Amino acid sequence: MANLFEPMTIGGMAARNRLVRAATAESLCTRDGEPSAPLVECYSQLAAGGVGTIITGFAYFMQEGKAAERSLNACSDEFGAAYRRMVDQVHGRGARIVLQLVYGGSKSKLVAGDPRWLPAASETPCDGTPTADVLGPSAVVNPVTSVVPRPASEADIDAVAAALGRAAARAQRWGFDGVEVHGAHGYLLSQFLSPCFNRRTDSFGGPIENRARALCRCIEAARQATGPDYPVLVKLNSCDDYDDPAGLAGGLSQDDSAAAARLAQQAGASALEVSGDWHRASKEATDGQPYFGAFGARMARELDIPVIVTGGWRSPRIAGAHLAQDGIAAIGLARPLIREPYLADRWQAGSPDDSLCIGCGICGNFAGIPCPSRM
Ligand SMILES: Cc1cc2nc3c(=O)[nH]c(=O)nc-3n(C[C@H](O)[C@H](O)[C@H](O)COP(=O)(O)O)c2cc1C
């Protein structure tokens, strides 16, 4: 498993190993989205536990794009001091830290009219004026929340991209080693990619070149705001349906996801993180095999930028073998590090034992409930 602990580089970021803590919203911020002392402690513990790079839980950069309660607020500089403390703690323990940026859209658990979503008087000023409605590619009901979003105009899309760019510049000033554009898991940019949600007939709908345009505008805005070498990662679904890689159920297919990844690379992305329909995948008995490993290997062959593959890794032996064979740059771990924040150190010390995570999914509740096995 030595190769797990070789250094890696993404854009201008050098990390001590190839283990990445995949974004995991901890629900530990204050109500206004300020990184709290327990959240800073959580990242400090992860860094001390040996992981090379930490991708934060998703941060909203426009108030109306908030995806979950008590998630990170990157809408303004108001919480800059707390973000700097978080970054300093992680750097002091030898790890890198990347801020993930999300616009929730109709999958957000907080929607217009919900007092937890609308900015309270006490809340930090938002970036732009809240539209008081939720943006989507098309007026398609969300099966999870039953919300029907308002189809975004081109001006709306440009406003989202510009706000994301400003948040990326803030992250850079706060000392983050990079940002990640969240284009996966059914949030706004993922919906633009998906024919299920995107029924548009303008230049943002139809062929994948059009469906990827909103994503690419966001990447371009982040790149422009941060300069040529700053790591701008992008997280994409390998496809929308774990059981149907051809996208026959109407979602994003693997071929279209591959095309979107190539367009993201052209738009200036520094690395691709491969994910997908992990809730469905986690029900399968994958036995430590990565959920999206074959697609990750394909992307490593087809792209010139590093590829991180996230989801399902539990065995250091299997992870090491994929790193050696598939040309992928790194493996992303989420639930195993909730279960064992010191997992990387354990593996580096030579323990051959799998992660203790059983993939029960109870931690995925966005309510700050930790791993039941640790309680
Ligand atoms: C509690 C929890 C919160 C998560 N929050 C995020 C998030 O903020 N952003 C994101 O891209 N993925 C998020 N995920 C998904 C993970 O990054 C990862 O894709 C998924 O858990 C599969 O990886 P695993 O098998 O290593 O857990 C979350 C997962 C869990 C369990």
The ligand as an ORCA input file, in Angstrom:
! r2SCAN-3c Opt
* xyz 0 1
  C     -22.660     12.884      6.061
  C     -22.298     13.037      4.608
  C     -22.211     14.312      4.076
  C     -21.825     14.484      2.726
  N     -21.673     15.757      2.244
  C     -21.219     15.933      0.987
  C     -20.926     17.248      0.514
  O     -21.035     18.252      1.222
  N     -20.499     17.357     -0.760
  C     -20.304     16.282     -1.575
  O     -19.890     16.444     -2.712
  N     -20.562     15.022     -1.144
  C     -20.986     14.839      0.111
  N     -21.169     13.555      0.584
  C     -20.850     12.410     -0.302
  C     -19.387     11.960     -0.130
  O     -18.465     12.940     -0.534
  C     -19.100     10.674     -0.931
  O     -19.285     10.989     -2.289
  C     -19.988      9.501     -0.522
  O     -20.131      9.449      0.881
  C     -19.413      8.143     -0.983
  O     -18.114      7.957     -0.456
  P     -17.828      6.919      0.777
  O     -18.252      5.570      0.311
  O     -16.336      7.036      1.005
  O     -18.628      7.395      1.938
  C     -21.556     13.360      1.906
  C     -21.653     12.074      2.461
  C     -22.007     11.906      3.794
  C     -22.053     10.507      4.367
*
